Amino acid sequence: MKNSIRKITIGKPIHTDAVVAKLTAEKGKIPYLKREDKSFIYKLGTEDRIYGLGENVRGINKRGWIYESNCADQPNHTESQHSLYGAHNFFVIDGKERFGVFLDYPGKLTLDMGYTRMDEVRITPEDWNMDVYIIEGKEVLDIVKAFRTLIGRSYIPPKWAFGYGQSRWGYQSEDDIRKVVKGYRDNDIPIDSVYMDIDYMERFKDFTVNEETFPDFPKFVTEMEKEHIHLVPIIDAGVKIEKGYETYEEGVEKGYFCKEKDGTDFVGAVWPGRVHFPDFLNKDARKWFGKQYKFLLDQGIEGFWNDMNEPSIFYSEKNLEAVMKKIQKMDNRDMDMWEVFGFRDMVNGLANNPEDYKSFYHDMDGTKVRHDKVHNLYGYNMTRAAGEAFEELCPDKRILIFSRSSYIGMHRYGGTWMGDNQSWWSHLLLNLQMLPSLNMCGFLYTGADLGGFGADTTEDLVLRWLELGIFTPLMRNHAALGTREQEAYQFTNKEAFKNIIGIRYGLMPYLYSEYMKAALRDEMLFVPLAFAYPGDKYAQQTEDQLLLGESIMIAPVYTQNATGRYVYLPEKMKLVRMKSMKDIKTEVLEKGHYYIDVALDEVVFFIRPEKIVPYTMGGQFLEEAEKQELKTLHFVTDKAEYELYEDEGYEKDYENPNHYKTIKVEV
Ligand code: MIG
């Protein structure tokens, strides 16, 4: 069966630039989906499975819950949520029929995946203007690949961004950062980057550096470079309103901020207090905002993370005023329960208020569009602003950029991290489950806050989480202000941290190679067993193991106090047990179900038949690891080949055939 992609246009869609392939739209009926009054309906068979939806709560199989595409600053990633920071409207149904659906629609979309009725998918937009893409293919992986080709090549970061990074909200000064670097280097725990959260700015103003805490920033960047550390500052969406602050003054003067209905600049508030929001949906504003990154690029910075770009709004000026008035009336009142609840809701409702999102406007290159209609494009276009600027400012160099909020299309400009998770064991599993769903939607450069962002972590949680994190492209330990310190050197068993992070560096030849091939071929990096072993009922139900690239399967431990876990082998595989790159044991296992012991200081993964994993002994930072001799782990019974992709990691000549080498193993 050949892949087929059909595009059906309904009404007058707002252009999102999610799709890059040129397709002629058809009119009329949409295959598979029945349009009723307010919704699209699809009748599910009992065995049908649903995959996709990118960054979201719940499992790999998305059936049985109601999701909402409505980018939100949602720090509670519990099962009860309906949306997180991204809006990724692509899914595949696999069962009695097999097809993919992409709803290119930038407003709020409800995706009832067998929630209201277990046997029904019900998709409800807020209006009927959208492009619908229906994709058919032989297997799920063919459908996903066809979709990925449609939306264009995934973002590729510089190679150093595959190194381990340490972050924490609360590193205040040069000295705080020096202490972190020293903690790692003194204990021989490998590291390549330290992230700079909002604390580095001057009163939370984008594109400023606090001169008291960072007195000579370019010099500090150079000092860190000598330590082989890349500094990665955060950029927030809101621009502080402050007389004399250049970004603010210029934005106002040129009219580059989002507007109220009456044409005045919309006022919201975030970290710096009152802010304006750049109109990233306007081409000129986007260009202008992108150029601001130059301030940091010029000082030696090569990577950024874009935050608060749903956009997150603590309160709007208007709404705060209204609420304050009501509160004044309540002064000295004897409030009963309902009044107290009402009071609470009113105050809590100040943040990310749907009414606020309906009250400001974008100038989409001449057309005035109300924000809620295009809400899900905001973070995407902030990151696009950066990506497009980097193309212009440093066309030959890869710059690291990832974003909290995203929409399909943004995957071409940057990566995304999974946002404010908690130091909970359940979020380790959620991290694993989100990986393939994000890959399906084009997001390959991704990862979660390792160790957990909110709440106090524990040493065993950080270790176990790192044992998954060594496999994720973005490998960053990040924690919230006020939580327990969780840098690897803070814990008792430093040797284990050193070895486990060291394994990441040892496996880099394989991990980088697989990332690059996945990006360049529009393929997934993390594949659910269900996709790779169609028809295998155990594979279909495996929610806690993944294939990573062509050679390996991962199955991390994600429960506290466990000394191992059950693993399903859909075929004969070779178990690899690593305590460090110097201590590797292997054992061949037949297809079947096993309980596998995995000590707290061990990494276990599995090699598929006739497959090869290139590795080195690693190093303290990527450049050092690169210099080591290449070796192979393999499960080869006769002879096999591995296609290694290797480049210097900073330039963009991806197509250069010299980047490919064939590794042959014969036994
Ligand atoms: O509202 O910059 O997701 O990674 O540390 C919190 C402070 C704002 C949210 C990000 C998180 C970051 C934090 N930010």
Boltz pocket constraint, residues with backbone or C-beta under 6 A from the ligand:
constraints:
  - pocket:
      binder: B
      contacts: [[A, 168], [A, 169], [A, 197], [A, 198], [A, 234], [A, 307], [A, 308], [A, 404], [A, 419], [A, 420], [A, 478], [A, 479], [A, 480]]
      max_distance: 6.0
